[in-house]
Amino acid sequence: MKTDFNINNLVRENIKSLKPYSSARDEYKDANTTEMIFLDANENPFENGVNRYPDPQQNGVKDLLADIKGVSKENILLGNGSDEVLDLIYRAFCEPNKDNVISLPPTYGMYDVLANINAIENREVLLSEGDFQPQVSQILKAADANSKILFLCSPNNPTGISFTAESVRELLTKFKGLVVIDEAYIDFSEQRSWLERLSQFPNLIITQTLSKAFGLAGIRLGVCYASKEIIKILNNIKPPYNVNELTQQRAIVRLQKMDEVENEISQLISERKRLKKELECCVSYIEKVYPSDGNFLLLKVDDATKRYKQLIEYGVVIRNRTTQPLCENCLRISVGICEENQRLLRALKAIQ
Ligand code: PMP
């Protein structure tokens, strides 16, 4: 347990003194709505299902998530995709033109994009070549008093590889700022989520999403789990109605059908295993298929750009990652449904 950690030392000065916007519905959120009339938010009163502003605290979604994930509701913040959650984290804790963050390429591109948008230096410490693990001592060496956030994407995109528990634990213990573990792909992994260990690390923020395993990329719902203190700070700066009514409704329906979600996850995992075997055995120009804990595979081929273009001619779109560090001639392929994977395999074999 970190004892010397005080979240208030990391919050931006202007955020510390911020008086948050108070939305009309925040105040009477627990009121008995059958007896009250709402003439407080300048809405159109004619009912059509979405004429009212949505619940700013998304209580229905949070109740279900709290139950499914075994956390308290006060440990949850929801956003318009985890991209919004990541942006809120930057804006709460990083002083533009002064602070820095650390990220570990090759990794998810938005950490760098958001750093640029928010005028924050992004110090990049490459993952180790070969096994794509964090280089703990180099990361700690790159950090200084203004290093507010360390981004650990595990399972990592685009490598698909999870970071070892030992290295994550060491970073959580020794890094002085916040450690964001992006678990967008955790549901496809056999690794334990760090969510179980949230209370052990006051500097830990975990982001997850309904865009991947939950099959709801179109509704944009990202989830942030952290201490109550951190969630309170993020709540103060989030736009009042950042998760719309239709999104909340669709998320609730899905979260009530976890058996469906789990069934899809297990199908995707078995398709991933099947696809990996086929790619390894039967396509001559594939040099390596990396192990994956995600719903995608990273492969090294003879010429990524050439193969990417050839696949397009067969109507198969994948991701060319060759310009990313340590990913020369690498392609990333999302696992599709069985028929899609068959079509992909046929195309890959046809261009040998
Ligand atoms: N984190 C990672 C690692 C991702 O790969 C992605 C999307 N590809 C996101 C976050 C963004 O997720 P969302 O749809 O919730 O914004």
Residues whose N, C-alpha, C, O or C-beta is under 5 A from the ligand:
A	BS01	PMP	G81 S82 D83 Y108 C153 N157 D182 A184 T209 S211 L221 G222
